[in-house]
């Protein structure tokens, strides 16, 4: 079911999609999947034991958060942020990490 904005709610996502989404996201963040790496649907479907349709849904979600670039007739690849985009990401991370520092000390 879609919300009024036309976007799917988290509760509408297939249970098998989330672990795949998280695994691919983690691999990209940890640079196990380098920027510019191709993400072939068939190979990913085999690795995760799901259909290509399931992989397409995950890749679409990753594209929505700008971690993947989808190009018609060329497939998906890990996004390659510009220098400015990377700096923005690191500045944002620094703000978030500093804001969470007191909570880390409390535990």
Backbone as CSV, one residue per row, in Angstrom:
resi,resn,N_x,N_y,N_z,CA_x,CA_y,CA_z,C_x,C_y,C_z
1,UNK,0.834,-1.176,0.000,0.000,0.000,0.000,0.876,1.235,0.000
2,UNK,0.458,2.253,-0.718,1.235,3.484,-0.787,0.621,4.543,0.111
3,UNK,1.471,5.409,0.638,0.987,6.502,1.454,0.460,7.598,0.529
4,UNK,-0.065,8.671,1.127,-0.604,9.768,0.323,0.456,10.384,-0.579
5,UNK,1.728,10.350,-0.158,2.796,10.928,-0.974,3.160,10.034,-2.150
6,UNK,2.597,8.815,-2.183,2.908,7.892,-3.264,4.089,6.996,-2.961
7,UNK,4.725,7.189,-1.807,5.874,6.375,-1.431,5.414,5.186,-0.615
8,UNK,6.134,4.095,-0.735,5.809,2.920,0.072,6.241,3.154,1.508
9,UNK,5.429,2.677,2.422,5.776,2.740,3.831,6.682,1.565,4.158
10,UNK,7.462,1.709,5.227,8.372,0.635,5.637,7.604,-0.661,5.895
11,UNK,6.402,-0.565,6.421,5.623,-1.762,6.713,5.168,-2.485,5.455
12,UNK,5.238,-1.804,4.299,4.813,-2.407,3.046,5.938,-3.172,2.348
13,UNK,7.148,-3.077,2.866,8.276,-3.710,2.209,8.290,-5.201,2.503
14,UNK,8.752,-5.967,1.536,8.869,-7.415,1.689,9.935,-7.707,2.748
15,UNK,9.649,-8.652,3.633,10.584,-9.001,4.703,11.938,-9.449,4.169
16,UNK,11.980,-10.035,2.988,13.254,-10.503,2.443,14.077,-9.357,1.864
17,UNK,13.454,-8.221,1.576,14.173,-7.088,0.996,15.121,-6.412,1.984
18,UNK,14.682,-6.254,3.220,15.450,-5.477,4.195,16.843,-6.047,4.466
19,UNK,17.008,-7.354,4.706,18.366,-7.868,4.932,19.282,-7.678,3.712
20,UNK,18.723,-7.794,2.527,19.515,-7.595,1.312,19.913,-6.134,1.192
21,UNK,18.946,-5.240,1.429,19.216,-3.801,1.404,20.341,-3.468,2.384
22,UNK,20.228,-3.972,3.617,21.230,-3.685,4.645,22.596,-4.269,4.285
23,UNK,22.619,-5.476,3.737,23.888,-6.119,3.366,24.592,-5.335,2.269
24,UNK,23.840,-4.912,1.258,24.443,-4.136,0.173,24.886,-2.761,0.665
25,UNK,24.049,-2.136,1.496,24.402,-0.824,2.054,25.698,-0.936,2.853
26,UNK,25.799,-1.955,3.708,26.994,-2.139,4.519,28.220,-2.383,3.638
27,UNK,28.069,-3.187,2.606,29.194,-3.468,1.703,29.665,-2.195,1.008
28,UNK,28.737,-1.309,0.684,29.128,-0.041,0.042,29.789,0.902,1.034
29,UNK,29.221,1.013,2.226,29.777,1.905,3.246,31.171,1.449,3.662
30,UNK,31.346,0.133,3.776,32.654,-0.410,4.166,33.605,-0.559,2.985
31,UNK,33.149,-0.119,1.815,33.933,-0.105,0.570,34.343,-1.497,0.104
32,UNK,33.542,-2.509,0.486,33.731,-3.834,-0.095,33.213,-3.801,-1.533
33,UNK,32.229,-2.945,-1.769,31.763,-2.636,-3.122,32.215,-1.210,-3.412
34,UNK,33.180,-1.081,-4.278,33.790,0.211,-4.575,32.874,1.089,-5.422
35,UNK,33.002,2.428,-5.302,32.248,3.318,-6.180,32.504,2.959,-7.645
36,UNK,31.426,2.933,-8.409,31.526,2.589,-9.824,31.381,1.104,-10.114
37,UNK,31.402,0.251,-9.072,31.254,-1.192,-9.276,29.886,-1.507,-9.856
38,UNK,29.876,-2.411,-10.832,28.613,-2.854,-11.410,27.924,-3.798,-10.439
39,UNK,26.597,-3.737,-10.446,25.785,-4.585,-9.583,24.830,-5.394,-10.459
40,UNK,25.324,-6.482,-11.047,24.480,-7.271,-11.956,23.338,-7.972,-11.218
41,UNK,22.123,-7.754,-11.705,20.931,-8.316,-11.069,21.003,-9.830,-10.932
42,UNK,21.402,-10.508,-11.999,21.422,-11.973,-11.981,22.386,-12.504,-10.926
43,UNK,23.576,-11.921,-10.849,24.573,-12.369,-9.864,24.086,-12.099,-8.442
44,UNK,23.497,-10.923,-8.211,22.984,-10.604,-6.878,21.828,-11.531,-6.496
45,UNK,20.966,-11.830,-7.466,19.846,-12.741,-7.218,20.372,-14.110,-6.797
46,UNK,21.427,-14.585,-7.450,22.021,-15.875,-7.098,22.636,-15.838,-5.697
47,UNK,23.370,-14.769,-5.401,24.034,-14.648,-4.099,23.019,-14.639,-2.962
48,UNK,21.931,-13.902,-3.140,20.945,-13.746,-2.063,19.796,-14.755,-2.147
49,UNK,19.776,-15.546,-3.199,18.747,-16.568,-3.328,17.345,-16.021,-3.515
50,UNK,17.244,-14.920,-4.259,15.951,-14.316,-4.548,15.824,-14.085,-6.047
51,UNK,14.653,-13.641,-6.470,14.437,-13.377,-7.891,15.082,-12.053,-8.293
52,UNK,15.239,-11.879,-9.592,15.764,-10.601,-10.105,14.802,-9.471,-9.777
53,UNK,13.504,-9.783,-9.717,12.517,-8.763,-9.356,12.775,-8.255,-7.947
54,UNK,13.064,-9.168,-7.027,13.391,-8.777,-5.653,14.632,-7.905,-5.599
55,UNK,15.642,-8.272,-6.370,16.875,-7.481,-6.420,16.592,-6.103,-7.010
56,UNK,15.762,-6.035,-8.040,15.407,-4.744,-8.641,14.772,-3.808,-7.616
57,UNK,13.909,-4.363,-6.758,13.282,-3.539,-5.720,14.332,-2.979,-4.763
58,UNK,15.282,-3.813,-4.378,16.338,-3.366,-3.472,17.208,-2.307,-4.152
59,UNK,17.566,-2.530,-5.404,18.388,-1.558,-6.129,17.653,-0.226,-6.288
60,UNK,16.345,-0.285,-6.483,15.543,0.940,-6.582,15.575,1.702,-5.257
61,UNK,15.474,0.973,-4.148,15.576,1.620,-2.825,16.946,2.247,-2.631
62,UNK,17.994,1.530,-3.038,19.352,2.065,-2.894,19.549,3.295,-3.778
63,UNK,18.918,3.309,-4.934,18.986,4.480,-5.814,18.261,5.665,-5.184
64,UNK,17.174,5.386,-4.462,16.409,6.457,-3.819,17.228,7.172,-2.745
65,UNK,18.167,6.455,-2.125,19.030,7.072,-1.116,20.402,7.417,-1.706
66,UNK,20.478,7.420,-3.010,21.651,7.836,-3.786,22.905,7.013,-3.509
67,UNK,22.715,5.735,-3.183,23.854,4.840,-3.011,24.155,4.076,-4.297
68,UNK,23.172,4.024,-5.193,23.284,3.295,-6.449,22.767,4.194,-7.562
69,UNK,23.374,4.047,-8.735,22.903,4.749,-9.930,22.312,3.704,-10.866
70,UNK,21.061,3.916,-11.275,20.397,3.019,-12.218,20.385,3.681,-13.580
71,UNK,20.927,2.985,-14.568,20.979,3.503,-15.927,20.239,2.536,-16.842
72,UNK,19.233,3.034,-17.583,18.494,2.147,-18.492,19.437,1.413,-19.452
73,UNK,19.202,0.127,-19.615,19.953,-0.760,-20.508,21.414,-0.955,-20.112
74,UNK,21.826,-0.381,-18.987,23.200,-0.567,-18.521,23.237,-1.153,-17.127
75,UNK,22.112,-1.114,-16.437,22.037,-1.716,-15.116,22.377,-0.763,-13.995
76,UNK,22.774,-1.358,-12.875,23.056,-0.598,-11.658,24.543,-0.618,-11.354
77,UNK,24.983,0.474,-10.742,26.348,0.506,-10.243,26.397,1.367,-8.989
78,UNK,27.396,1.089,-8.166,27.576,1.846,-6.931,27.847,3.296,-7.301
79,UNK,27.160,4.208,-6.615,27.312,5.638,-6.901,28.745,6.090,-6.642
80,UNK,29.158,7.062,-7.419,30.474,7.665,-7.274,30.259,9.135,-6.924
81,UNK,30.268,9.458,-5.619,30.008,10.853,-5.250,31.153,11.766,-5.679
82,UNK,30.796,13.004,-6.002,31.828,13.997,-6.318,32.575,14.354,-5.035
83,UNK,33.646,15.067,-5.168,34.430,15.487,-4.000,33.562,16.313,-3.047
84,UNK,32.766,17.229,-3.606,31.903,18.080,-2.791,30.836,17.254,-2.069
85,UNK,30.246,16.282,-2.770,29.244,15.423,-2.146,29.853,14.615,-1.003
86,UNK,31.047,14.096,-1.215,31.729,13.326,-0.172,32.022,14.211,1.042
87,UNK,32.473,15.435,0.802,32.740,16.350,1.912,31.459,16.658,2.683
88,UNK,30.352,16.855,1.964,29.063,17.093,2.619,28.669,15.907,3.487
89,UNK,28.877,14.715,2.965,28.542,13.501,3.714,29.372,13.428,4.995
90,UNK,30.663,13.682,4.904,31.520,13.601,6.082,31.182,14.691,7.093
91,UNK,30.834,15.891,6.614,30.424,16.956,7.544,29.141,16.566,8.277
92,UNK,28.211,15.989,7.543,26.953,15.562,8.157,27.204,14.458,9.174
93,UNK,28.042,13.509,8.802,28.377,12.418,9.740,29.022,12.952,11.005
94,UNK,29.900,13.924,10.841,30.574,14.526,11.993,29.547,15.171,12.933
95,UNK,28.577,15.879,12.377,27.536,16.502,13.196,26.719,15.456,13.949
96,UNK,26.349,14.397,13.242,25.541,13.338,13.861,26.338,12.630,14.953
97,UNK,27.590,12.309,14.667,28.407,11.600,15.646,28.656,12.457,16.881
98,UNK,28.918,13.754,16.688,29.137,14.645,17.830,27.866,14.788,18.660
99,UNK,26.724,14.845,17.994,25.449,14.963,18.711,25.165,13.708,19.526
100,UNK,25.630,12.561,19.080,25.395,11.296,19.786,26.451,10.983,20.837
101,UNK,27.497,11.764,20.896,28.597,11.504,21.819,28.149,11.415,23.276
102,UNK,27.306,12.341,23.766,26.854,12.218,25.168,26.123,10.907,25.449
103,UNK,25.358,10.438,24.504,24.629,9.169,24.700,25.604,7.994,24.766
104,UNK,26.674,8.058,24.002,27.682,6.990,24.019,28.393,6.975,25.361
105,UNK,28.704,8.139,25.885,29.384,8.222,27.184,28.510,7.721,28.325
106,UNK,27.197,7.879,28.178,26.269,7.466,29.232,26.173,5.948,29.341
107,UNK,26.554,5.233,28.299,26.435,3.761,28.323,27.700,3.138,28.735
